[in-house]
């Protein structure tokens, strides 16, 4: 009876480790082949907001440069109120 419980415990452990490895493989596969996937391409096309740069000024304040559609915005975060410092239309380069 004791041997049967040890066997069940070992099989359960092998099953859980197998599930963890399968999940890890699925995540790696999606990272490597996600751009080829139709669903992932649609998500990439719908993104309108892009974080270009983040700079820490001190312990409380951070400057963040965003690009939204055709404009870039420089925002100061962390003070009593968040401030929009600069908003500049983004110049597109024609190829």
Secondary structure, DSSP 4 states (H G I P E B T S, - for coil): -HHHHHHHHHHHHHHHHHHHHHHHHHHHHHHHHGGGSHHHHHHHHT--EEEEEEEE-SSS-EEEEEEETTEEEEEEESSSS-EEEEEEEPPPPP-
